[in-house]
Protein backbone atom coordinates (compact mmCIF):
# COMPACT_ATOMS: atom_id res chain seq x y z
CA UNK A 1 0.00 0.00 0.00
CA UNK A 2 2.84 2.35 0.88
CA UNK A 3 4.46 1.53 -2.45
CA UNK A 4 1.25 2.53 -4.26
CA UNK A 5 1.11 5.95 -2.59
CA UNK A 6 4.81 6.49 -3.28
CA UNK A 7 4.37 5.68 -6.96
CA UNK A 8 1.27 7.90 -7.11
CA UNK A 9 3.12 10.82 -5.58
CA UNK A 10 6.04 10.34 -7.97
CA UNK A 11 3.62 10.26 -10.90
CA UNK A 12 1.86 13.47 -9.86
CA UNK A 13 5.12 15.30 -9.14
CA UNK A 14 6.78 14.16 -12.38
CA UNK A 15 8.72 16.94 -14.09
CA UNK A 16 7.70 18.37 -17.46
CA UNK A 17 9.91 17.61 -20.45
CA UNK A 18 10.34 21.17 -21.62
CA UNK A 19 12.93 23.07 -19.50
CA UNK A 20 11.14 26.36 -20.18
CA UNK A 21 8.02 25.06 -18.42
CA UNK A 22 7.55 25.42 -14.67
CA UNK A 23 7.50 22.11 -12.83
CA UNK A 24 6.15 23.75 -9.65
CA UNK A 25 3.16 25.19 -11.49
CA UNK A 26 2.48 21.94 -13.36
CA UNK A 27 2.50 19.90 -10.14
CA UNK A 28 0.27 22.44 -8.39
CA UNK A 29 -2.26 22.30 -11.25
CA UNK A 30 -2.33 18.49 -11.01
CA UNK A 31 -3.02 18.45 -7.28
CA UNK A 32 -5.65 21.19 -7.47
CA UNK A 33 -7.28 19.56 -10.50
CA UNK A 34 -7.55 16.27 -8.58
CA UNK A 35 -9.02 17.92 -5.48
CA UNK A 36 -11.50 19.99 -7.53
CA UNK A 37 -12.50 16.90 -9.54
CA UNK A 38 -13.29 15.06 -6.30
CA UNK A 39 -15.16 18.07 -4.91
CA UNK A 40 -17.36 18.40 -8.01
CA UNK A 41 -17.90 14.62 -8.05
CA UNK A 42 -19.06 14.56 -4.42
CA UNK A 43 -21.29 17.57 -5.13
CA UNK A 44 -22.91 15.86 -8.12
CA UNK A 45 -23.58 12.72 -6.04
CA UNK A 46 -25.00 14.87 -3.24
CA UNK A 47 -27.42 16.65 -5.57
CA UNK A 48 -28.35 13.41 -7.37
CA UNK A 49 -29.36 11.86 -4.04
CA UNK A 50 -31.49 14.93 -3.37
CA UNK A 51 -33.26 14.71 -6.71
CA UNK A 52 -31.35 17.44 -8.54
CA UNK A 53 -30.37 15.31 -11.52
CA UNK A 54 -29.79 18.37 -13.65
CA UNK A 55 -26.95 19.39 -11.33
CA UNK A 56 -25.45 15.91 -11.50
CA UNK A 57 -25.60 15.88 -15.30
CA UNK A 58 -24.01 19.29 -15.84
CA UNK A 59 -21.18 18.27 -13.50
CA UNK A 60 -19.95 15.72 -16.06
CA UNK A 61 -18.41 18.21 -18.56
CA UNK A 62 -16.55 19.91 -15.73
CA UNK A 63 -15.19 16.61 -14.48
CA UNK A 64 -13.91 15.99 -18.00
CA UNK A 65 -12.30 19.44 -18.17
CA UNK A 66 -10.41 18.86 -14.90
CA UNK A 67 -9.17 15.51 -16.17
CA UNK A 68 -8.07 17.26 -19.38
CA UNK A 69 -6.25 19.97 -17.38
CA UNK A 70 -4.47 17.25 -15.42
CA UNK A 71 -3.38 15.37 -18.56
CA UNK A 72 -2.08 18.32 -20.58
CA UNK A 73 0.07 19.47 -17.66
CA UNK A 74 2.38 16.60 -18.64
CA UNK A 75 2.47 17.69 -22.30
CA UNK A 76 4.56 20.87 -21.96
CA UNK A 77 1.39 22.97 -21.93
CA UNK A 78 1.43 24.16 -18.35
CA UNK A 79 0.04 27.64 -19.05
CA UNK A 80 -2.76 26.22 -21.20
CA UNK A 81 -3.58 23.73 -18.43
CA UNK A 82 -3.76 26.63 -15.97
CA UNK A 83 -6.10 28.61 -18.24
CA UNK A 84 -8.26 25.53 -18.77
CA UNK A 85 -8.52 24.94 -15.03
CA UNK A 86 -9.20 28.60 -14.19
CA UNK A 87 -11.92 29.20 -16.77
CA UNK A 88 -13.58 25.86 -16.00
CA UNK A 89 -13.60 26.71 -12.31
CA UNK A 90 -15.02 30.22 -12.85
CA UNK A 91 -17.91 28.84 -14.91
CA UNK A 92 -18.46 25.99 -12.43
CA UNK A 93 -18.49 28.39 -9.47
CA UNK A 94 -21.08 30.64 -11.13
CA UNK A 95 -23.30 27.84 -12.39
CA UNK A 96 -23.30 25.67 -9.26
CA UNK A 97 -23.80 28.65 -6.93
CA UNK A 98 -26.87 29.75 -8.87
CA UNK A 99 -28.21 26.18 -8.93
CA UNK A 100 -27.23 24.97 -5.48
CA UNK A 101 -27.44 28.23 -3.57
CA UNK A 102 -25.00 30.50 -1.76
CA UNK A 103 -24.94 28.23 1.30
CA UNK A 104 -23.34 25.39 -0.73
CA UNK A 105 -20.12 27.45 -0.92
CA UNK A 106 -19.29 26.85 -4.58
CA UNK A 107 -18.62 30.58 -4.95
CA UNK A 108 -15.39 30.33 -2.95
CA UNK A 109 -13.83 28.35 -5.82
CA UNK A 110 -13.21 31.78 -7.33
CA UNK A 111 -10.66 32.49 -4.61
CA UNK A 112 -8.75 29.36 -5.61
CA UNK A 113 -8.60 30.80 -9.12
CA UNK A 114 -7.29 34.13 -7.76
CA UNK A 115 -4.49 32.38 -5.91
CA UNK A 116 -3.50 30.37 -8.96
CA UNK A 117 -3.49 33.50 -11.14
CA UNK A 118 -0.96 35.14 -8.84
CA UNK A 119 1.12 31.96 -8.61
CA UNK A 120 1.95 32.05 -12.33
CA UNK A 121 5.21 33.95 -12.95
CA UNK A 122 4.65 34.25 -16.70
CA UNK A 123 1.66 36.58 -16.38
CA UNK A 124 2.11 40.34 -16.11
CA UNK A 125 1.04 41.78 -12.74
CA UNK A 126 -1.34 44.21 -14.49
CA UNK A 127 -3.13 41.30 -16.16
CA UNK A 128 -3.29 39.46 -12.83
CA UNK A 129 -4.89 42.49 -11.20
CA UNK A 130 -7.43 42.82 -14.00
CA UNK A 131 -8.39 39.14 -13.75
CA UNK A 132 -8.79 39.48 -9.99
CA UNK A 133 -11.06 42.53 -10.39
CA UNK A 134 -13.24 40.60 -12.85
CA UNK A 135 -13.50 37.67 -10.44
CA UNK A 136 -14.57 40.00 -7.62
CA UNK A 137 -17.26 41.49 -9.86
CA UNK A 138 -18.45 37.97 -10.74
CA UNK A 139 -18.55 37.05 -7.04
CA UNK A 140 -20.67 40.11 -6.22
CA UNK A 141 -23.00 39.38 -9.12
CA UNK A 142 -23.67 35.75 -8.20
CA UNK A 143 -24.11 36.79 -4.57
CA UNK A 144 -26.95 39.08 -5.60
CA UNK A 145 -28.51 36.61 -8.05
CA UNK A 146 -28.32 33.59 -5.73
CA UNK A 147 -29.99 35.51 -2.90
CA UNK A 148 -32.68 36.92 -5.19
CA UNK A 149 -33.74 33.66 -6.78
CA UNK A 150 -32.70 31.10 -4.17
CA UNK A 151 -31.37 27.58 -4.79
CA UNK A 152 -32.85 25.19 -7.32
CA UNK A 153 -32.84 22.33 -4.80
CA UNK A 154 -31.90 21.93 -1.17
CA UNK A 155 -30.92 18.77 0.63
CA UNK A 156 -31.70 17.33 4.03
CA UNK A 157 -29.79 18.25 7.16
CA UNK A 158 -27.54 15.17 7.14
CA UNK A 159 -26.71 15.63 3.46
CA UNK A 160 -26.03 19.32 4.00
CA UNK A 161 -23.69 18.51 6.88
CA UNK A 162 -21.74 15.96 4.84
CA UNK A 163 -21.45 18.34 1.92
CA UNK A 164 -20.37 21.18 4.23
CA UNK A 165 -17.57 18.95 5.56
CA UNK A 166 -16.57 18.15 1.99
CA UNK A 167 -16.42 21.86 1.22
CA UNK A 168 -14.27 22.51 4.28
CA UNK A 169 -11.90 19.72 3.32
CA UNK A 170 -11.64 20.87 -0.30
CA UNK A 171 -11.04 24.54 0.45
CA UNK A 172 -8.73 23.81 3.34
CA UNK A 173 -6.62 21.43 1.24
CA UNK A 174 -6.55 23.71 -1.82
CA UNK A 175 -5.59 26.86 0.08
CA UNK A 176 -2.98 24.99 2.15
CA UNK A 177 -1.54 23.42 -1.00
CA UNK A 178 -1.26 26.72 -2.87
CA UNK A 179 0.15 28.45 0.23
CA UNK A 180 2.71 25.68 0.61
CA UNK A 181 3.69 25.96 -3.05
CA UNK A 182 3.99 29.74 -2.75
CA UNK A 183 6.08 29.38 0.40
CA UNK A 184 8.33 26.74 -1.10
CA UNK A 185 8.92 28.80 -4.22
CA UNK A 186 9.46 32.00 -2.23
CA UNK A 187 11.87 30.33 0.19
CA UNK A 188 13.82 28.78 -2.69
CA UNK A 189 14.11 32.19 -4.36
CA UNK A 190 15.12 33.82 -1.08
CA UNK A 191 17.76 31.16 -0.43
CA UNK A 192 19.13 31.51 -3.96
CA UNK A 193 19.27 35.30 -3.59
CA UNK A 194 20.89 35.01 -0.17
CA UNK A 195 23.59 32.67 -1.52
CA UNK A 196 24.16 34.97 -4.47
CA UNK A 197 24.51 38.01 -2.17
CA UNK A 198 26.90 36.08 0.05
CA UNK A 199 28.93 35.16 -3.00
CA UNK A 200 29.02 38.80 -4.12
CA UNK A 201 29.99 39.91 -0.63
CA UNK A 202 32.70 37.28 -0.50
CA UNK A 203 34.01 38.30 -3.92
CA UNK A 204 34.10 41.93 -2.80
CA UNK A 205 36.06 41.08 0.34
CA UNK A 206 38.63 38.65 -1.12
CA UNK A 207 41.76 39.16 -3.16
CA UNK A 208 41.10 37.41 -6.47
CA UNK A 209 44.59 35.92 -6.79
CA UNK A 210 45.42 34.67 -3.28
CA UNK A 211 41.84 34.32 -1.94
CA UNK A 212 42.96 36.10 1.21
CA UNK A 213 41.08 39.07 2.59
CA UNK A 214 41.68 42.20 0.53
CA UNK A 215 42.67 45.61 1.86
CA UNK A 216 39.10 46.85 2.14
CA UNK A 217 38.04 43.79 4.10
CA UNK A 218 41.02 44.04 6.44
CA UNK A 219 40.30 47.72 7.15
CA UNK A 220 36.73 46.83 8.13
CA UNK A 221 38.03 44.01 10.33
CA UNK A 222 40.53 46.30 12.05
CA UNK A 223 37.90 48.97 12.69
CA UNK A 224 35.65 46.41 14.39
CA UNK A 225 38.58 44.96 16.34
CA UNK A 226 39.61 48.38 17.64
CA UNK A 227 36.04 49.02 18.79
CA UNK A 228 35.93 45.71 20.70
CA UNK A 229 39.44 45.89 22.18
CA UNK A 230 39.28 49.48 23.34
CA UNK A 231 36.07 48.80 25.29
CA UNK A 232 37.95 46.14 27.26
CA UNK A 233 41.25 48.00 27.39
CA UNK A 234 42.99 45.20 25.46
CA UNK A 235 45.58 45.56 22.73
CA UNK A 236 46.65 43.58 19.68
CA UNK A 237 49.51 43.33 17.20
CA UNK A 238 49.85 44.25 13.54
CA UNK A 239 52.60 43.08 11.19
CA UNK A 240 53.50 43.73 7.57
CA UNK A 241 55.38 41.13 5.55
CA UNK A 242 57.04 41.65 2.20
CA UNK A 243 58.44 38.99 -0.15
CA UNK A 244 62.14 39.79 -0.66
CA UNK A 245 63.32 40.49 -4.21
CA UNK A 246 59.91 39.70 -5.62
CA UNK A 247 60.60 41.80 -8.72
CA UNK A 248 63.56 39.58 -9.45
CA UNK A 249 61.25 36.53 -9.36
CA UNK A 250 58.96 38.16 -11.95
CA UNK A 251 61.86 39.26 -14.14
CA UNK A 252 63.61 35.87 -14.00
CA UNK A 253 60.75 33.40 -14.16
CA UNK A 254 57.84 35.49 -15.45
CA UNK A 255 54.73 37.00 -13.89
CA UNK A 256 52.94 33.64 -13.80
CA UNK A 257 55.72 32.35 -11.55
CA UNK A 258 55.29 35.45 -9.41
CA UNK A 259 51.56 34.76 -9.11
CA UNK A 260 52.38 31.18 -8.13
CA UNK A 261 54.70 32.40 -5.35
CA UNK A 262 52.04 34.78 -4.06
CA UNK A 263 49.38 32.07 -3.96
CA UNK A 264 51.61 29.48 -2.29
CA UNK A 265 52.90 32.01 0.24
CA UNK A 266 49.32 33.01 1.01
CA UNK A 267 48.52 29.39 1.90
CA UNK A 268 51.38 29.37 4.44
CA UNK A 269 50.31 32.72 5.88
CA UNK A 270 46.67 31.65 6.20
CA UNK A 271 47.64 28.38 7.87
CA UNK A 272 49.86 30.27 10.32
CA UNK A 273 47.13 32.74 11.26
CA UNK A 274 44.38 30.15 11.74
CA UNK A 275 42.87 30.70 15.19
CA UNK A 276 45.18 33.64 15.84
CA UNK A 277 43.70 36.47 13.80
CA UNK A 278 43.59 37.50 10.17
CA UNK A 279 45.90 37.99 7.21
CA UNK A 280 45.23 39.98 4.05
CA UNK A 281 46.98 40.84 0.85
CA UNK A 282 47.76 44.46 1.50
CA UNK A 283 49.07 45.28 -1.95
CA UNK A 284 51.50 43.79 -4.48
CA UNK A 285 53.78 41.43 -2.57
CA UNK A 286 52.88 42.91 0.84
CA UNK A 287 50.71 41.11 3.39
CA UNK A 288 49.17 42.50 6.57
CA UNK A 289 48.78 40.32 9.68
CA UNK A 290 46.65 41.04 12.72
CA UNK A 291 47.06 39.01 15.92
CA UNK A 292 43.98 39.44 18.09
CA UNK A 293 45.03 38.00 21.46
CA UNK A 294 48.83 37.62 21.39
CA UNK A 295 51.36 39.81 23.10
CA UNK A 296 54.06 41.25 20.85
CA UNK A 297 56.68 38.69 21.92
CA UNK A 298 54.27 35.83 21.25
CA UNK A 299 53.40 37.27 17.85
CA UNK A 300 57.12 37.64 17.11
CA UNK A 301 57.71 33.94 17.81
CA UNK A 302 54.86 32.91 15.50
CA UNK A 303 56.08 35.19 12.71
CA UNK A 304 59.69 34.05 13.05
CA UNK A 305 58.61 30.42 12.75
CA UNK A 306 56.61 31.36 9.66
CA UNK A 307 59.59 33.21 8.21
CA UNK A 308 61.79 30.12 8.71
CA UNK A 309 59.14 27.93 7.12
CA UNK A 310 59.02 30.14 4.02
CA UNK A 311 62.82 30.34 3.69
CA UNK A 312 63.15 26.53 3.93
CA UNK A 313 60.31 25.84 1.54
CA UNK A 314 61.17 24.79 -2.01
CA UNK A 315 58.61 26.38 -4.33
CA UNK A 316 58.47 24.24 -7.47
CA UNK A 317 57.09 26.02 -10.52
CA UNK A 318 57.17 24.07 -13.82
CA UNK A 319 60.01 21.88 -12.61
CA UNK A 320 61.92 24.96 -11.50
CA UNK A 321 62.86 25.44 -7.86
CA UNK A 322 62.35 28.97 -6.57
CA UNK A 323 63.58 29.99 -3.14
CA UNK A 324 62.23 33.08 -1.42
CA UNK A 325 62.48 34.84 1.91
CA UNK A 326 60.25 37.37 3.65
CA UNK A 327 60.90 40.36 5.82
CA UNK A 328 58.40 41.39 8.50
CA UNK A 329 57.79 44.50 10.57
CA UNK A 330 55.81 44.00 13.81
CA UNK A 331 54.13 46.64 15.96
CA UNK A 332 51.75 46.56 18.93
CA UNK A 333 48.59 48.64 18.68
CA UNK A 334 48.32 51.70 20.92
CA UNK A 335 45.38 54.04 21.09
CA UNK A 336 47.58 57.10 20.64
CA UNK A 337 48.85 55.75 17.31
CA UNK A 338 45.56 54.44 16.00
CA UNK A 339 45.38 51.80 13.29
CA UNK A 340 47.03 53.92 10.61
CA UNK A 341 49.85 54.93 12.94
CA UNK A 342 50.40 51.32 14.05
CA UNK A 343 50.54 50.12 10.45
CA UNK A 344 52.92 52.99 9.61
CA UNK A 345 55.22 51.97 12.49
CA UNK A 346 55.16 48.33 11.36
CA UNK A 347 55.98 49.48 7.82
CA UNK A 348 58.98 51.46 9.10
CA UNK A 349 60.28 48.36 10.89
CA UNK A 350 59.77 46.40 7.68
CA UNK A 351 61.90 48.98 5.87
CA UNK A 352 64.57 48.67 8.59
CA UNK A 353 64.60 44.91 8.04
CA UNK A 354 64.96 45.42 4.29
CA UNK A 355 67.93 47.73 4.72
CA UNK A 356 69.60 45.45 7.28
CA UNK A 357 69.80 42.23 5.25
CA UNK A 358 66.18 41.04 4.82
CA UNK A 359 64.80 37.65 5.89
CA UNK A 360 64.03 38.77 9.43
CA UNK A 361 61.27 39.89 11.79
CA UNK A 362 61.77 43.36 13.26
CA UNK A 363 59.94 44.03 16.51
Residue pairs with C-beta under 8 A, 6 or more apart in sequence:
12 27
12 30
12 31
12 34
13 27
14 74
15 23
15 26
16 22
16 23
16 26
16 73
16 74
16 76
16 78
17 76
18 76
21 76
21 78
22 78
22 121
22 122
24 181
24 184
24 185
25 78
25 82
25 119
25 120
25 121
26 73
26 74
26 78
26 81
27 181
28 116
28 119
28 177
28 178
28 181
29 69
29 70
29 73
29 78
29 81
29 82
29 85
29 116
30 70
30 73
31 177
32 85
32 112
32 116
32 174
32 177
32 178
33 66
33 67
33 69
33 70
33 73
33 81
33 85
34 66
34 70
35 170
35 173
35 174
35 177
36 66
36 85
36 89
36 109
36 112
36 170
36 174
37 63
37 66
37 67
37 70
38 170
39 166
39 167
39 170
40 59
40 62
40 63
40 66
40 92
40 96
41 59
41 63
42 163
42 166
43 55
43 59
43 96
43 100
43 104
43 106
43 163
43 166
44 55
44 56
44 59
44 60
44 63
45 56
46 155
46 159
46 162
46 163
46 166
47 53
47 55
47 56
47 59
47 100
47 153
47 155
48 55
48 56
49 155
49 159
50 153
50 154
50 155
50 156
50 159
51 153
52 99
52 100
52 152
52 153
54 99
54 152
55 96
55 99
55 100
55 152
55 153
58 95
58 99
62 88
62 91
62 92
65 84
65 85
65 88
66 85
66 88
68 84
69 81
69 82
69 84
69 85
69 88
70 81
72 80
72 81
72 84
73 81
79 120
79 122
82 116
82 120
85 116
86 113
86 116
86 117
89 109
89 110
89 112
89 113
90 109
90 110
90 113
90 135
90 138
92 106
92 109
93 106
93 107
93 108
93 109
93 110
93 113
93 138
93 142
94 138
94 142
96 104
96 106
97 104
97 106
97 107
97 142
97 146
98 142
98 145
98 146
98 149
98 152
99 151
99 152
99 153
100 106
100 151
100 152
100 153
101 146
101 150
101 151
101 152
101 154
102 143
102 146
102 147
102 151
103 151
103 160
104 151
104 163
104 167
105 164
105 167
105 171
107 139
107 142
107 143
107 146
108 167
108 171
110 135
110 138
110 139
111 175
112 171
112 174
112 175
112 178
113 135
114 131
114 132
114 135
115 175
115 178
115 182
116 178
117 123
117 128
117 131
117 132
118 128
118 132
119 178
119 181
119 182
119 185
120 128
154 160
155 163
204 216
204 217
205 213
205 214
205 216
205 217
205 220
206 212
206 213
206 214
206 217
207 213
207 214
207 280
207 281
209 259
209 262
209 263
209 281
210 262
210 263
210 266
210 281
211 263
211 266
212 266
212 269
212 270
212 279
212 280
212 281
212 287
213 221
213 278
213 279
213 280
213 281
214 280
214 281
215 280
215 281
215 282
215 283
215 288
217 280
218 278
218 280
218 282
218 288
218 290
219 339
221 278
221 280
221 290
222 238
222 290
222 339
223 339
225 236
225 290
225 292
226 333
226 339
229 235
229 236
229 333
230 335
234 293
235 332
235 333
235 334
236 277
236 290
236 291
236 292
236 293
236 294
236 332
236 333
237 290
237 291
237 294
237 295
237 296
237 299
237 330
237 331
237 332
237 333
238 288
238 289
238 290
238 291
238 330
238 331
238 332
238 333
238 339
238 342
238 343
238 346
239 288
239 289
239 290
239 291
239 299
239 303
239 328
239 329
239 330
239 331
239 346
239 361
240 282
240 286
240 287
240 288
240 289
240 328
240 329
240 343
240 346
240 347
240 350
241 269
241 286
241 287
241 288
241 289
241 303
241 326
241 327
241 328
241 350
242 285
242 286
242 287
242 326
242 327
242 328
242 350
242 354
243 249
243 261
243 262
243 265
243 285
243 324
243 325
243 326
244 324
244 325
244 326
244 327
244 354
244 358
244 359
245 324
245 358
246 258
246 261
246 284
246 285
246 324
249 257
249 258
249 261
249 322
249 324
250 257
250 258
253 317
253 320
253 322
256 317
257 317
257 318
257 320
257 322
260 315
260 317
261 315
261 317
261 322
261 324
262 281
262 285
264 313
264 315
265 287
265 310
265 324
265 326
266 279
266 281
266 287
268 306
268 309
268 310
268 313
269 279
269 287
269 289
269 306
270 279
272 279
272 302
272 303
272 305
272 306
272 309
273 279
273 289
273 291
276 291
276 292
276 293
276 294
276 302
277 289
277 290
277 291
277 292
277 293
277 294
278 289
278 290
278 292
279 287
279 288
279 289
279 290
280 287
280 288
281 287
282 288
288 343
289 303
289 328
291 298
291 299
291 302
294 302
295 332
296 330
296 331
296 332
296 363
297 363
299 330
300 330
300 361
300 363
303 328
303 330
303 361
304 361
306 326
307 325
307 326
307 328
307 359
307 360
307 361
310 324
310 325
310 326
311 323
311 324
311 325
311 326
311 359
313 324
314 321
314 322
314 323
315 321
315 322
315 323
315 324
316 322
325 358
325 359
326 359
327 350
327 353
327 354
327 358
327 359
327 360
327 361
327 362
328 350
328 353
328 360
328 361
328 362
329 345
329 346
329 347
329 348
329 349
329 350
329 351
329 352
329 353
329 361
329 362
330 346
330 349
330 361
330 362
330 363
331 342
331 343
331 345
331 346
331 349
332 342
333 339
333 342
334 341
334 342
337 344
337 345
349 362
349 363
350 362
352 362
353 360
353 361
353 362
356 362
